[in-house]
Amino acid sequence: MFSLIGGFVNFKELIGCIVYAFLFAAVFSVLKMLYYRMFFSSMKNLSCYIMRIFMGEKSAYVPMDNKKNRIHFSIAILCGFTVSMYLYH
């Protein structure tokens, strides 16, 4: 989606879109974790993964098997694109 957007806007607007999309995705993720009361268990899972990395174990991150912890990044991209177009035009 970013490459498609990059075909219609200049580089500065594209970078703004990417930055705002990731910020929106982070906010959406935290809000969703709080709504489903999964914030602390998700952070515990992440901290255990980071500790395993620092201990030298090379393994892939295994997310919790729950579809409630997924977000649609395309919505975050749309919000980021909207904000960047508003700010840069």
PDB file of N, CA, C and O in Angstrom:
ATOM      1  N   MET A   1       0.810  -1.190   0.000  1.00  0.00           N
ATOM      2  CA  MET A   1       0.000   0.000   0.000  1.00  0.00           C
ATOM      3  C   MET A   1       0.857   1.260   0.000  1.00  0.00           C
ATOM      4  O   MET A   1       0.514   2.271  -0.612  1.00  0.00           O
ATOM      5  N   PHE A   2       1.994   1.168   0.712  1.00  0.00           N
ATOM      6  CA  PHE A   2       2.870   2.341   0.727  1.00  0.00           C
ATOM      7  C   PHE A   2       3.437   2.627  -0.660  1.00  0.00           C
ATOM      8  O   PHE A   2       3.594   3.790  -1.033  1.00  0.00           O
ATOM      9  N   SER A   3       3.743   1.592  -1.420  1.00  0.00           N
ATOM     10  CA  SER A   3       4.274   1.828  -2.765  1.00  0.00           C
ATOM     11  C   SER A   3       3.200   2.430  -3.669  1.00  0.00           C
ATOM     12  O   SER A   3       3.509   3.246  -4.537  1.00  0.00           O
ATOM     13  N   LEU A   4       1.967   2.042  -3.476  1.00  0.00           N
ATOM     14  CA  LEU A   4       0.876   2.627  -4.247  1.00  0.00           C
ATOM     15  C   LEU A   4       0.712   4.104  -3.897  1.00  0.00           C
ATOM     16  O   LEU A   4       0.564   4.944  -4.785  1.00  0.00           O
ATOM     17  N   ILE A   5       0.738   4.412  -2.623  1.00  0.00           N
ATOM     18  CA  ILE A   5       0.625   5.803  -2.180  1.00  0.00           C
ATOM     19  C   ILE A   5       1.807   6.613  -2.697  1.00  0.00           C
ATOM     20  O   ILE A   5       1.648   7.767  -3.093  1.00  0.00           O
ATOM     21  N   GLY A   6       2.998   6.004  -2.693  1.00  0.00           N
ATOM     22  CA  GLY A   6       4.197   6.689  -3.172  1.00  0.00           C
ATOM     23  C   GLY A   6       4.134   7.073  -4.634  1.00  0.00           C
ATOM     24  O   GLY A   6       4.858   7.968  -5.070  1.00  0.00           O
ATOM     25  N   GLY A   7       3.286   6.416  -5.396  1.00  0.00           N
ATOM     26  CA  GLY A   7       3.119   6.776  -6.789  1.00  0.00           C
ATOM     27  C   GLY A   7       2.314   8.039  -7.004  1.00  0.00           C
ATOM     28  O   GLY A   7       2.327   8.612  -8.094  1.00  0.00           O
ATOM     29  N   PHE A   8       1.610   8.478  -5.967  1.00  0.00           N
ATOM     30  CA  PHE A   8       0.743   9.644  -6.096  1.00  0.00           C
ATOM     31  C   PHE A   8       1.195  10.863  -5.291  1.00  0.00           C
ATOM     32  O   PHE A   8       0.715  11.973  -5.521  1.00  0.00           O
ATOM     33  N   VAL A   9       2.110  10.659  -4.357  1.00  0.00           N
ATOM     34  CA  VAL A   9       2.559  11.762  -3.508  1.00  0.00           C
ATOM     35  C   VAL A   9       4.075  11.881  -3.600  1.00  0.00           C
ATOM     36  O   VAL A   9       4.745  10.997  -4.135  1.00  0.00           O
ATOM     37  N   ASN A  10       4.611  12.984  -3.074  1.00  0.00           N
ATOM     38  CA  ASN A  10       6.067  13.138  -3.079  1.00  0.00           C
ATOM     39  C   ASN A  10       6.692  12.386  -1.901  1.00  0.00           C
ATOM     40  O   ASN A  10       5.981  11.831  -1.063  1.00  0.00           O
ATOM     41  N   PHE A  11       8.011  12.372  -1.845  1.00  0.00           N
ATOM     42  CA  PHE A  11       8.728  11.575  -0.847  1.00  0.00           C
ATOM     43  C   PHE A  11       8.432  12.037   0.578  1.00  0.00           C
ATOM     44  O   PHE A  11       8.261  11.208   1.471  1.00  0.00           O
ATOM     45  N   LYS A  12       8.371  13.342   0.799  1.00  0.00           N
ATOM     46  CA  LYS A  12       8.110  13.878   2.135  1.00  0.00           C
ATOM     47  C   LYS A  12       6.736  13.437   2.629  1.00  0.00           C
ATOM     48  O   LYS A  12       6.590  13.053   3.790  1.00  0.00           O
ATOM     49  N   GLU A  13       5.741  13.489   1.771  1.00  0.00           N
ATOM     50  CA  GLU A  13       4.391  13.071   2.154  1.00  0.00           C
ATOM     51  C   GLU A  13       4.331  11.569   2.411  1.00  0.00           C
ATOM     52  O   GLU A  13       3.615  11.120   3.306  1.00  0.00           O
ATOM     53  N   LEU A  14       5.081  10.793   1.631  1.00  0.00           N
ATOM     54  CA  LEU A  14       5.116   9.349   1.830  1.00  0.00           C
ATOM     55  C   LEU A  14       5.745   8.994   3.171  1.00  0.00           C
ATOM     56  O   LEU A  14       5.221   8.149   3.898  1.00  0.00           O
ATOM     57  N   ILE A  15       6.855   9.628   3.500  1.00  0.00           N
ATOM     58  CA  ILE A  15       7.498   9.367   4.797  1.00  0.00           C
ATOM     59  C   ILE A  15       6.565   9.763   5.938  1.00  0.00           C
ATOM     60  O   ILE A  15       6.469   9.053   6.939  1.00  0.00           O
ATOM     61  N   GLY A  16       5.883  10.888   5.790  1.00  0.00           N
ATOM     62  CA  GLY A  16       4.904  11.292   6.803  1.00  0.00           C
ATOM     63  C   GLY A  16       3.795  10.273   6.939  1.00  0.00           C
ATOM     64  O   GLY A  16       3.369   9.961   8.052  1.00  0.00           O
ATOM     65  N   CYS A  17       3.324   9.755   5.826  1.00  0.00           N
ATOM     66  CA  CYS A  17       2.280   8.734   5.841  1.00  0.00           C
ATOM     67  C   CYS A  17       2.747   7.483   6.577  1.00  0.00           C
ATOM     68  O   CYS A  17       2.003   6.923   7.382  1.00  0.00           O
ATOM     69  N   ILE A  18       3.972   7.042   6.305  1.00  0.00           N
ATOM     70  CA  ILE A  18       4.512   5.852   6.961  1.00  0.00           C
ATOM     71  C   ILE A  18       4.642   6.068   8.465  1.00  0.00           C
ATOM     72  O   ILE A  18       4.253   5.208   9.256  1.00  0.00           O
ATOM     73  N   VAL A  19       5.187   7.211   8.858  1.00  0.00           N
ATOM     74  CA  VAL A  19       5.367   7.502  10.286  1.00  0.00           C
ATOM     75  C   VAL A  19       4.022   7.546  11.000  1.00  0.00           C
ATOM     76  O   VAL A  19       3.855   6.932  12.053  1.00  0.00           O
ATOM     77  N   TYR A  20       3.062   8.269  10.429  1.00  0.00           N
ATOM     78  CA  TYR A  20       1.751   8.372  11.066  1.00  0.00           C
ATOM     79  C   TYR A  20       1.013   7.042  11.058  1.00  0.00           C
ATOM     80  O   TYR A  20       0.273   6.749  11.997  1.00  0.00           O
ATOM     81  N   ALA A  21       1.196   6.234  10.024  1.00  0.00           N
ATOM     82  CA  ALA A  21       0.551   4.920   9.987  1.00  0.00           C
ATOM     83  C   ALA A  21       1.055   4.036  11.118  1.00  0.00           C
ATOM     84  O   ALA A  21       0.271   3.346  11.770  1.00  0.00           O
ATOM     85  N   PHE A  22       2.379   4.057  11.355  1.00  0.00           N
ATOM     86  CA  PHE A  22       2.915   3.256  12.443  1.00  0.00           C
ATOM     87  C   PHE A  22       2.480   3.794  13.807  1.00  0.00           C
ATOM     88  O   PHE A  22       2.253   3.015  14.734  1.00  0.00           O
ATOM     89  N   LEU A  23       2.363   5.100  13.936  1.00  0.00           N
ATOM     90  CA  LEU A  23       1.859   5.666  15.195  1.00  0.00           C
ATOM     91  C   LEU A  23       0.413   5.267  15.431  1.00  0.00           C
ATOM     92  O   LEU A  23       0.051   4.882  16.543  1.00  0.00           O
ATOM     93  N   PHE A  24      -0.420   5.355  14.398  1.00  0.00           N
ATOM     94  CA  PHE A  24      -1.810   4.932  14.530  1.00  0.00           C
ATOM     95  C   PHE A  24      -1.904   3.444  14.857  1.00  0.00           C
ATOM     96  O   PHE A  24      -2.714   3.044  15.693  1.00  0.00           O
ATOM     97  N   ALA A  25      -1.091   2.630  14.210  1.00  0.00           N
ATOM     98  CA  ALA A  25      -1.105   1.194  14.476  1.00  0.00           C
ATOM     99  C   ALA A  25      -0.722   0.900  15.929  1.00  0.00           C
ATOM    100  O   ALA A  25      -1.306   0.022  16.563  1.00  0.00           O
ATOM    101  N   ALA A  26       0.253   1.632  16.446  1.00  0.00           N
ATOM    102  CA  ALA A  26       0.646   1.439  17.845  1.00  0.00           C
ATOM    103  C   ALA A  26      -0.487   1.812  18.788  1.00  0.00           C
ATOM    104  O   ALA A  26      -0.764   1.092  19.748  1.00  0.00           O
ATOM    105  N   VAL A  27      -1.138   2.929  18.518  1.00  0.00           N
ATOM    106  CA  VAL A  27      -2.259   3.356  19.370  1.00  0.00           C
ATOM    107  C   VAL A  27      -3.407   2.363  19.275  1.00  0.00           C
ATOM    108  O   VAL A  27      -3.987   1.984  20.292  1.00  0.00           O
ATOM    109  N   PHE A  28      -3.743   1.936  18.046  1.00  0.00           N
ATOM    110  CA  PHE A  28      -4.821   0.958  17.874  1.00  0.00           C
ATOM    111  C   PHE A  28      -4.504  -0.342  18.611  1.00  0.00           C
ATOM    112  O   PHE A  28      -5.386  -0.940  19.226  1.00  0.00           O
ATOM    113  N   SER A  29      -3.248  -0.776  18.547  1.00  0.00           N
ATOM    114  CA  SER A  29      -2.852  -2.022  19.207  1.00  0.00           C
ATOM    115  C   SER A  29      -2.995  -1.928  20.719  1.00  0.00           C
ATOM    116  O   SER A  29      -3.542  -2.827  21.357  1.00  0.00           O
ATOM    117  N   VAL A  30      -2.506  -0.843  21.280  1.00  0.00           N
ATOM    118  CA  VAL A  30      -2.594  -0.678  22.736  1.00  0.00           C
ATOM    119  C   VAL A  30      -4.055  -0.580  23.174  1.00  0.00           C
ATOM    120  O   VAL A  30      -4.447  -1.184  24.173  1.00  0.00           O
ATOM    121  N   LEU A  31      -4.855   0.177  22.434  1.00  0.00           N
ATOM    122  CA  LEU A  31      -6.270   0.294  22.782  1.00  0.00           C
ATOM    123  C   LEU A  31      -6.995  -1.045  22.694  1.00  0.00           C
ATOM    124  O   LEU A  31      -7.839  -1.356  23.534  1.00  0.00           O
ATOM    125  N   LYS A  32      -6.669  -1.825  21.688  1.00  0.00           N
ATOM    126  CA  LYS A  32      -7.310  -3.132  21.536  1.00  0.00           C
ATOM    127  C   LYS A  32      -6.878  -4.080  22.649  1.00  0.00           C
ATOM    128  O   LYS A  32      -7.693  -4.840  23.172  1.00  0.00           O
ATOM    129  N   MET A  33      -5.597  -4.035  23.010  1.00  0.00           N
ATOM    130  CA  MET A  33      -5.141  -4.877  24.119  1.00  0.00           C
ATOM    131  C   MET A  33      -5.808  -4.476  25.424  1.00  0.00           C
ATOM    132  O   MET A  33      -6.167  -5.337  26.228  1.00  0.00           O
ATOM    133  N   LEU A  34      -5.977  -3.184  25.639  1.00  0.00           N
ATOM    134  CA  LEU A  34      -6.657  -2.732  26.855  1.00  0.00           C
ATOM    135  C   LEU A  34      -8.131  -3.120  26.838  1.00  0.00           C
ATOM    136  O   LEU A  34      -8.678  -3.516  27.867  1.00  0.00           O
ATOM    137  N   TYR A  35      -8.776  -3.011  25.685  1.00  0.00           N
ATOM    138  CA  TYR A  35     -10.195  -3.346  25.578  1.00  0.00           C
ATOM    139  C   TYR A  35     -10.452  -4.823  25.890  1.00  0.00           C
ATOM    140  O   TYR A  35     -11.409  -5.156  26.589  1.00  0.00           O
ATOM    141  N   TYR A  36      -9.599  -5.701  25.371  1.00  0.00           N
ATOM    142  CA  TYR A  36      -9.757  -7.135  25.610  1.00  0.00           C
ATOM    143  C   TYR A  36      -9.026  -7.614  26.863  1.00  0.00           C
ATOM    144  O   TYR A  36      -8.967  -8.815  27.126  1.00  0.00           O
ATOM    145  N   ARG A  37      -8.477  -6.695  27.623  1.00  0.00           N
ATOM    146  CA  ARG A  37      -7.756  -6.997  28.868  1.00  0.00           C
ATOM    147  C   ARG A  37      -6.623  -8.000  28.634  1.00  0.00           C
ATOM    148  O   ARG A  37      -6.470  -8.977  29.366  1.00  0.00           O
ATOM    149  N   MET A  38      -5.841  -7.727  27.594  1.00  0.00           N
ATOM    150  CA  MET A  38      -4.716  -8.582  27.239  1.00  0.00           C
ATOM    151  C   MET A  38      -3.397  -7.833  27.300  1.00  0.00           C
ATOM    152  O   MET A  38      -2.367  -8.382  26.909  1.00  0.00           O
ATOM    153  N   PHE A  39      -3.396  -6.610  27.773  1.00  0.00           N
ATOM    154  CA  PHE A  39      -2.196  -5.785  27.718  1.00  0.00           C
ATOM    155  C   PHE A  39      -1.042  -6.407  28.499  1.00  0.00           C
ATOM    156  O   PHE A  39       0.064  -6.547  27.977  1.00  0.00           O
ATOM    157  N   PHE A  40      -1.305  -6.780  29.757  1.00  0.00           N
ATOM    158  CA  PHE A  40      -0.219  -7.282  30.596  1.00  0.00           C
ATOM    159  C   PHE A  40       0.281  -8.650  30.132  1.00  0.00           C
ATOM    160  O   PHE A  40       1.481  -8.915  30.188  1.00  0.00           O
ATOM    161  N   SER A  41      -0.611  -9.514  29.679  1.00  0.00           N
ATOM    162  CA  SER A  41      -0.161 -10.821  29.190  1.00  0.00           C
ATOM    163  C   SER A  41       0.630 -10.663  27.889  1.00  0.00           C
ATOM    164  O   SER A  41       1.595 -11.394  27.662  1.00  0.00           O
ATOM    165  N   SER A  42       0.233  -9.719  27.034  1.00  0.00           N
ATOM    166  CA  SER A  42       0.979  -9.471  25.798  1.00  0.00           C
ATOM    167  C   SER A  42       2.355  -8.887  26.092  1.00  0.00           C
ATOM    168  O   SER A  42       3.341  -9.273  25.465  1.00  0.00           O
ATOM    169  N   MET A  43       2.423  -7.963  27.038  1.00  0.00           N
ATOM    170  CA  MET A  43       3.715  -7.377  27.407  1.00  0.00           C
ATOM    171  C   MET A  43       4.611  -8.410  28.076  1.00  0.00           C
ATOM    172  O   MET A  43       5.829  -8.384  27.898  1.00  0.00           O
ATOM    173  N   LYS A  44       4.010  -9.326  28.851  1.00  0.00           N
ATOM    174  CA  LYS A  44       4.793 -10.392  29.466  1.00  0.00           C
ATOM    175  C   LYS A  44       5.358 -11.315  28.395  1.00  0.00           C
ATOM    176  O   LYS A  44       6.519 -11.717  28.471  1.00  0.00           O
ATOM    177  N   ASN A  45       4.546 -11.652  27.397  1.00  0.00           N
ATOM    178  CA  ASN A  45       4.995 -12.489  26.290  1.00  0.00           C
ATOM    179  C   ASN A  45       6.143 -11.808  25.532  1.00  0.00           C
ATOM    180  O   ASN A  45       7.129 -12.457  25.183  1.00  0.00           O
ATOM    181  N   LEU A  46       6.013 -10.522  25.284  1.00  0.00           N
ATOM    182  CA  LEU A  46       7.058  -9.770  24.599  1.00  0.00           C
ATOM    183  C   LEU A  46       8.337  -9.702  25.435  1.00  0.00           C
ATOM    184  O   LEU A  46       9.434  -9.879  24.905  1.00  0.00           O
ATOM    185  N   SER A  47       8.203  -9.448  26.728  1.00  0.00           N
ATOM    186  CA  SER A  47       9.397  -9.350  27.580  1.00  0.00           C
ATOM    187  C   SER A  47      10.113 -10.699  27.683  1.00  0.00           C
ATOM    188  O   SER A  47      11.343 -10.740  27.727  1.00  0.00           O
ATOM    189  N   CYS A  48       9.365 -11.792  27.722  1.00  0.00           N
ATOM    190  CA  CYS A  48      10.002 -13.111  27.741  1.00  0.00           C
ATOM    191  C   CYS A  48      10.757 -13.360  26.442  1.00  0.00           C
ATOM    192  O   CYS A  48      11.845 -13.936  26.456  1.00  0.00           O
ATOM    193  N   TYR A  49      10.196 -12.937  25.340  1.00  0.00           N
ATOM    194  CA  TYR A  49      10.868 -13.082  24.045  1.00  0.00           C
ATOM    195  C   TYR A  49      12.152 -12.255  24.012  1.00  0.00           C
ATOM    196  O   TYR A  49      13.186 -12.738  23.550  1.00  0.00           O
ATOM    197  N   ILE A  50      12.096 -11.032  24.493  1.00  0.00           N
ATOM    198  CA  ILE A  50      13.286 -10.176  24.502  1.00  0.00           C
ATOM    199  C   ILE A  50      14.363 -10.758  25.409  1.00  0.00           C
ATOM    200  O   ILE A  50      15.549 -10.708  25.081  1.00  0.00           O
ATOM    201  N   MET A  51      13.954 -11.310  26.546  1.00  0.00           N
ATOM    202  CA  MET A  51      14.931 -11.944  27.452  1.00  0.00           C
ATOM    203  C   MET A  51      15.599 -13.143  26.788  1.00  0.00           C
ATOM    204  O   MET A  51      16.804 -13.346  26.940  1.00  0.00           O
ATOM    205  N   ARG A  52      14.813 -13.948  26.043  1.00  0.00           N
ATOM    206  CA  ARG A  52      15.401 -15.091  25.344  1.00  0.00           C
ATOM    207  C   ARG A  52      16.406 -14.624  24.295  1.00  0.00           C
ATOM    208  O   ARG A  52      17.432 -15.274  24.090  1.00  0.00           O
ATOM    209  N   ILE A  53      16.125 -13.511  23.632  1.00  0.00           N
ATOM    210  CA  ILE A  53      17.059 -12.973  22.640  1.00  0.00           C
ATOM    211  C   ILE A  53      18.367 -12.560  23.310  1.00  0.00           C
ATOM    212  O   ILE A  53      19.449 -12.861  22.807  1.00  0.00           O
ATOM    213  N   PHE A  54      18.263 -11.858  24.465  1.00  0.00           N
ATOM    214  CA  PHE A  54      19.466 -11.416  25.172  1.00  0.00           C
ATOM    215  C   PHE A  54      20.257 -12.584  25.747  1.00  0.00           C
ATOM    216  O   PHE A  54      21.465 -12.471  25.956  1.00  0.00           O
ATOM    217  N   MET A  55      19.589 -13.702  26.005  1.00  0.00           N
ATOM    218  CA  MET A  55      20.277 -14.891  26.520  1.00  0.00           C
ATOM    219  C   MET A  55      20.937 -15.685  25.403  1.00  0.00           C
ATOM    220  O   MET A  55      21.632 -16.664  25.674  1.00  0.00           O
ATOM    221  N   GLY A  56      20.733 -15.280  24.150  1.00  0.00           N
ATOM    222  CA  GLY A  56      21.395 -15.926  23.032  1.00  0.00           C
ATOM    223  C   GLY A  56      20.537 -16.914  22.273  1.00  0.00           C
ATOM    224  O   GLY A  56      21.011 -17.505  21.303  1.00  0.00           O
ATOM    225  N   GLU A  57      19.299 -17.115  22.673  1.00  0.00           N
ATOM    226  CA  GLU A  57      18.423 -18.044  21.964  1.00  0.00           C
ATOM    227  C   GLU A  57      17.872 -17.372  20.713  1.00  0.00           C
ATOM    228  O   GLU A  57      17.301 -16.283  20.773  1.00  0.00           O
ATOM    229  N   LYS A  58      18.051 -18.032  19.595  1.00  0.00           N
ATOM    230  CA  LYS A  58      17.572 -17.464  18.338  1.00  0.00           C
ATOM    231  C   LYS A  58      16.313 -18.210  17.925  1.00  0.00           C
ATOM    232  O   LYS A  58      16.377 -19.294  17.345  1.00  0.00           O
ATOM    233  N   SER A  59      15.180 -17.619  18.230  1.00  0.00           N
ATOM    234  CA  SER A  59      13.911 -18.235  17.860  1.00  0.00           C
ATOM    235  C   SER A  59      12.959 -17.156  17.370  1.00  0.00           C
ATOM    236  O   SER A  59      13.127 -15.972  17.663  1.00  0.00           O
ATOM    237  N   ALA A  60      11.977 -17.584  16.633  1.00  0.00           N
ATOM    238  CA  ALA A  60      10.987 -16.653  16.109  1.00  0.00           C
ATOM    239  C   ALA A  60      10.013 -16.265  17.217  1.00  0.00           C
ATOM    240  O   ALA A  60       9.762 -17.035  18.144  1.00  0.00           O
ATOM    241  N   TYR A  61       9.478 -15.066  17.103  1.00  0.00           N
ATOM    242  CA  TYR A  61       8.480 -14.608  18.062  1.00  0.00           C
ATOM    243  C   TYR A  61       7.201 -15.402  17.858  1.00  0.00           C
ATOM    244  O   TYR A  61       6.693 -15.488  16.740  1.00  0.00           O
ATOM    245  N   VAL A  62       6.685 -15.975  18.915  1.00  0.00           N
ATOM    246  CA  VAL A  62       5.466 -16.762  18.844  1.00  0.00           C
ATOM    247  C   VAL A  62       4.350 -15.949  19.503  1.00  0.00           C
ATOM    248  O   VAL A  62       4.297 -15.845  20.728  1.00  0.00           O
ATOM    249  N   PRO A  63       3.465 -15.377  18.695  1.00  0.00           N
ATOM    250  CA  PRO A  63       2.382 -14.591  19.295  1.00  0.00           C
ATOM    251  C   PRO A  63       1.370 -15.490  19.977  1.00  0.00           C
ATOM    252  O   PRO A  63       1.330 -16.698  19.743  1.00  0.00           O
ATOM    253  N   MET A  64       0.566 -14.890  20.811  1.00  0.00           N
ATOM    254  CA  MET A  64      -0.500 -15.630  21.486  1.00  0.00           C
ATOM    255  C   MET A  64      -1.502 -16.088  20.433  1.00  0.00           C
ATOM    256  O   MET A  64      -1.802 -15.352  19.492  1.00  0.00           O
ATOM    257  N   ASP A  65      -2.015 -17.300  20.593  1.00  0.00           N
ATOM    258  CA  ASP A  65      -2.970 -17.842  19.628  1.00  0.00           C
ATOM    259  C   ASP A  65      -4.357 -17.294  19.892  1.00  0.00           C
ATOM    260  O   ASP A  65      -5.225 -17.981  20.431  1.00  0.00           O
ATOM    261  N   ASN A  66      -4.547 -16.052  19.504  1.00  0.00           N
ATOM    262  CA  ASN A  66      -5.829 -15.397  19.741  1.00  0.00           C
ATOM    263  C   ASN A  66      -6.031 -14.366  18.639  1.00  0.00           C
ATOM    264  O   ASN A  66      -5.180 -13.501  18.428  1.00  0.00           O
ATOM    265  N   LYS A  67      -7.135 -14.456  17.951  1.00  0.00           N
ATOM    266  CA  LYS A  67      -7.385 -13.518  16.860  1.00  0.00           C
ATOM    267  C   LYS A  67      -7.763 -12.134  17.371  1.00  0.00           C
ATOM    268  O   LYS A  67      -7.823 -11.185  16.589  1.00  0.00           O
ATOM    269  N   LYS A  68      -8.015 -12.004  18.653  1.00  0.00           N
ATOM    270  CA  LYS A  68      -8.341 -10.698  19.217  1.00  0.00           C
ATOM    271  C   LYS A  68      -7.133  -9.767  19.231  1.00  0.00           C
ATOM    272  O   LYS A  68      -7.290  -8.551  19.336  1.00  0.00           O
ATOM    273  N   ASN A  69      -5.930 -10.328  19.128  1.00  0.00           N
ATOM    274  CA  ASN A  69      -4.729  -9.492  19.209  1.00  0.00           C
ATOM    275  C   ASN A  69      -4.222  -9.060  17.846  1.00  0.00           C
ATOM    276  O   ASN A  69      -3.055  -8.691  17.719  1.00  0.00           O
ATOM    277  N   ARG A  70      -5.065  -9.094  16.824  1.00  0.00           N
ATOM    278  CA  ARG A  70      -4.666  -8.658  15.485  1.00  0.00           C
ATOM    279  C   ARG A  70      -5.371  -7.366  15.121  1.00  0.00           C
ATOM    280  O   ARG A  70      -6.528  -7.144  15.478  1.00  0.00           O
ATOM    281  N   ILE A  71      -4.649  -6.519  14.401  1.00  0.00           N
ATOM    282  CA  ILE A  71      -5.255  -5.291  13.890  1.00  0.00           C
ATOM    283  C   ILE A  71      -5.126  -5.293  12.374  1.00  0.00           C
ATOM    284  O   ILE A  71      -4.285  -5.997  11.815  1.00  0.00           O
ATOM    285  N   HIS A  72      -5.954  -4.512  11.720  1.00  0.00           N
ATOM    286  CA  HIS A  72      -5.867  -4.358  10.275  1.00  0.00           C
ATOM    287  C   HIS A  72      -4.996  -3.137   9.994  1.00  0.00           C
ATOM    288  O   HIS A  72      -5.413  -1.999  10.209  1.00  0.00           O
ATOM    289  N   PHE A  73      -3.779  -3.392   9.510  1.00  0.00           N
ATOM    290  CA  PHE A  73      -2.828  -2.312   9.292  1.00  0.00           C
ATOM    291  C   PHE A  73      -3.289  -1.371   8.188  1.00  0.00           C
ATOM    292  O   PHE A  73      -2.862  -0.217   8.139  1.00  0.00           O
ATOM    293  N   SER A  74      -4.151  -1.850   7.306  1.00  0.00           N
ATOM    294  CA  SER A  74      -4.648  -0.985   6.230  1.00  0.00           C
ATOM    295  C   SER A  74      -5.442   0.195   6.793  1.00  0.00           C
ATOM    296  O   SER A  74      -5.437   1.277   6.207  1.00  0.00           O
ATOM    297  N   ILE A  75      -6.117  -0.001   7.915  1.00  0.00           N
ATOM    298  CA  ILE A  75      -6.848   1.098   8.547  1.00  0.00           C
ATOM    299  C   ILE A  75      -5.867   2.131   9.083  1.00  0.00           C
ATOM    300  O   ILE A  75      -6.093   3.335   8.957  1.00  0.00           O
ATOM    301  N   ALA A  76      -4.784   1.662   9.677  1.00  0.00           N
ATOM    302  CA  ALA A  76      -3.752   2.576  10.173  1.00  0.00           C
ATOM    303  C   ALA A  76      -3.104   3.336   9.014  1.00  0.00           C
ATOM    304  O   ALA A  76      -2.786   4.518   9.152  1.00  0.00           O
ATOM    305  N   ILE A  77      -2.906   2.669   7.876  1.00  0.00           N
ATOM    306  CA  ILE A  77      -2.339   3.341   6.703  1.00  0.00           C
ATOM    307  C   ILE A  77      -3.297   4.415   6.205  1.00  0.00           C
ATOM    308  O   ILE A  77      -2.867   5.517   5.861  1.00  0.00           O
ATOM    309  N   LEU A  78      -4.579   4.108   6.165  1.00  0.00           N
ATOM    310  CA  LEU A  78      -5.561   5.104   5.735  1.00  0.00           C
ATOM    311  C   LEU A  78      -5.546   6.315   6.667  1.00  0.00           C
ATOM    312  O   LEU A  78      -5.570   7.455   6.203  1.00  0.00           O
ATOM    313  N   CYS A  79      -5.505   6.079   7.961  1.00  0.00           N
ATOM    314  CA  CYS A  79      -5.460   7.195   8.918  1.00  0.00           C
ATOM    315  C   CYS A  79      -4.169   7.987   8.769  1.00  0.00           C
ATOM    316  O   CYS A  79      -4.190   9.217   8.806  1.00  0.00           O
ATOM    317  N   GLY A  80      -3.045   7.294   8.599  1.00  0.00           N
ATOM    318  CA  GLY A  80      -1.770   7.970   8.412  1.00  0.00           C
ATOM    319  C   GLY A  80      -1.741   8.781   7.130  1.00  0.00           C
ATOM    320  O   GLY A  80      -1.204   9.889   7.109  1.00  0.00           O
ATOM    321  N   PHE A  81      -2.310   8.244   6.066  1.00  0.00           N
ATOM    322  CA  PHE A  81      -2.377   8.971   4.800  1.00  0.00           C
ATOM    323  C   PHE A  81      -3.247  10.216   4.943  1.00  0.00           C
ATOM    324  O   PHE A  81      -2.893  11.286   4.449  1.00  0.00           O
ATOM    325  N   THR A  82      -4.378  10.075   5.616  1.00  0.00           N
ATOM    326  CA  THR A  82      -5.285  11.208   5.806  1.00  0.00           C
ATOM    327  C   THR A  82      -4.613  12.324   6.594  1.00  0.00           C
ATOM    328  O   THR A  82      -4.704  13.493   6.220  1.00  0.00           O
ATOM    329  N   VAL A  83      -3.943  11.969   7.675  1.00  0.00           N
ATOM    330  CA  VAL A  83      -3.274  12.978   8.502  1.00  0.00           C
ATOM    331  C   VAL A  83      -2.124  13.623   7.728  1.00  0.00           C
ATOM    332  O   VAL A  83      -1.954  14.841   7.777  1.00  0.00           O
ATOM    333  N   SER A  84      -1.338  12.822   7.018  1.00  0.00           N
ATOM    334  CA  SER A  84      -0.208  13.412   6.285  1.00  0.00           C
ATOM    335  C   SER A  84      -0.692  14.325   5.158  1.00  0.00           C
ATOM    336  O   SER A  84      -0.069  15.352   4.887  1.00  0.00           O
ATOM    337  N   MET A  85      -1.778  13.969   4.509  1.00  0.00           N
ATOM    338  CA  MET A  85      -2.327  14.856   3.458  1.00  0.00           C
ATOM    339  C   MET A  85      -2.865  16.139   4.059  1.00  0.00           C
ATOM    340  O   MET A  85      -2.733  17.208   3.464  1.00  0.00           O
ATOM    341  N   TYR A  86      -3.465  16.042   5.225  1.00  0.00           N
ATOM    342  CA  TYR A  86      -3.985  17.232   5.898  1.00  0.00           C
ATOM    343  C   TYR A  86      -2.843  18.156   6.327  1.00  0.00           C
ATOM    344  O   TYR A  86      -2.942  19.376   6.196  1.00  0.00           O
ATOM    345  N   LEU A  87      -1.761  17.568   6.838  1.00  0.00           N
ATOM    346  CA  LEU A  87      -0.652  18.395   7.340  1.00  0.00           C
ATOM    347  C   LEU A  87       0.237  18.954   6.238  1.00  0.00           C
ATOM    348  O   LEU A  87       0.759  20.060   6.374  1.00  0.00           O
ATOM    349  N   TYR A  88       0.421  18.206   5.141  1.00  0.00           N
ATOM    350  CA  TYR A  88       1.359  18.635   4.112  1.00  0.00           C
ATOM    351  C   TYR A  88       0.704  19.356   2.944  1.00  0.00           C
ATOM    352  O   TYR A  88       1.394  19.755   2.006  1.00  0.00           O
ATOM    353  N   HIS A  89      -0.599  19.531   2.979  1.00  0.00           N
ATOM    354  CA  HIS A  89      -1.262  20.289   1.895  1.00  0.00           C
ATOM    355  C   HIS A  89      -1.927  21.507   2.421  1.00  0.00           C
ATOM    356  O   HIS A  89      -2.530  22.260   1.656  1.00  0.00           O
TER     357      HIS A  89
END
